[in-house]
């Protein structure tokens, strides 16, 4: 059975990360997953990402225990299930961190910083905790749904980045040091380029890492950006995957078709879906989700401007025109035969199925598309039997199409 051996190191890296968070040695800043982690780390903060906690609750299938708790508290069960699961778990004084990482739970924040480049829910989510813990909160509100990111857009975001500095100085007790900021930007750039190379190993005819593997191995690029730890981890992972490519060893022995996944993972069904695709010879080789943590615009010589550009031009923050253009580039690069669009019911911003984009994409490219209904954490929106039937039929369609090309 195919295994990625670096997974053992990943567990150690993530364990050490959560141990440090709970040590109390440094001040803790909470940050959204595509937020200004580098700026926070330049002040010496340990950085915690609640979205990572939400994904963990989805993967451990504990989210649906806590979503109703948040609903009783007044949060709709139609909004982001990361948010409702996380807040429900907090109200219940529970967390999978206790079991899986021997942690006392989520760390108390000293500062909360968010970026609405993903969605508006993060502002409400973080405000809940700022009110509870009585700590400062500050956010970045970039322009949304952009065809292109302009100089005026960058200037606006840079100004909002700089607005965070006094909060960081006050809470950390440290003055802003531009050289420290540049160092963290450089480390993030190094890690993100390695992560990009990791993902691109699956361009090969015998892909060594699936989308489902990628959702697990992306942990360090989310929670450890701006550290040597992330750089070291992805060097080791890349070395292993490159060796597998040379040996023609991959996660599917006989690849019958190559699939691209758009949208959020269905965290509680990763293993089931991974096995399903592999068993029918379908390689899910790439995704919008894993590619969302490639920030190749980082430049330590222009730390503010490059950060503003990198965090504003991400896929989720773009117009349909820009998204289709990006999708076409990935489809070509990864030699994809068909695209699956995940309609995550509580993640409006990262579901591209609501206004006909898959149909227009199919018309422009001729590629078959399939829409799967589900959610990132709330499995009540996911029908396993129906999804299996749809996926098996879709894969048969792709195989038939390749046979008669």
HELIX and SHEET records of a PDB file:
HELIX    1   1 UNK A    7  UNK A   21  1                                  15    
HELIX    2   2 UNK A   37  UNK A   42  1                                   6    
HELIX    3   3 UNK A   50  UNK A   59  1                                  10    
HELIX    4   4 UNK A   63  UNK A   73  1                                  11    
HELIX    5   5 UNK A   81  UNK A   91  1                                  11    
HELIX    6   6 UNK A   96  UNK A  100  1                                   5    
HELIX    7   7 UNK A  121  UNK A  133  1                                  13    
HELIX    8   8 UNK A  151  UNK A  172  1                                  22    
HELIX    9   9 UNK A  178  UNK A  200  1                                  23    
HELIX   10  10 UNK A  201  UNK A  203  5                                   3    
HELIX   11  11 UNK A  211  UNK A  217  1                                   7    
HELIX   12  12 UNK A  219  UNK A  223  1                                   5    
HELIX   13  13 UNK A  228  UNK A  246  1                                  19    
HELIX   14  14 UNK A  267  UNK A  269  5                                   3    
HELIX   15  15 UNK A  270  UNK A  279  1                                  10    
HELIX   16  16 UNK A  288  UNK A  291  1                                   4    
HELIX   17  17 UNK A  300  UNK A  302  5                                   3    
HELIX   18  18 UNK A  303  UNK A  312  1                                  10    
HELIX   19  19 UNK A  315  UNK A  317  5                                   3    
HELIX   20  20 UNK A  320  UNK A  333  1                                  14    
HELIX   21  21 UNK A  348  UNK A  350  5                                   3    
HELIX   22  22 UNK A  357  UNK A  365  1                                   9    
HELIX   23  23 UNK A  379  UNK A  381  5                                   3    
HELIX   24  24 UNK A  384  UNK A  403  1                                  20    
SHEET    1   A 4 UNK A  46  UNK A  48  0                                        
SHEET    2   A 4 UNK A  28  UNK A  31  1                                        
SHEET    3   A 4 UNK A 111  UNK A 115  1                                        
SHEET    4   A 4 UNK A 136  UNK A 140  1                                        
SHEET    1   B 4 UNK A 282  UNK A 287  0                                        
SHEET    2   B 4 UNK A 257  UNK A 262  1                                        
SHEET    3   B 4 UNK A 338  UNK A 344  1                                        
SHEET    4   B 4 UNK A 368  UNK A 374  1                                        
END                                                                             
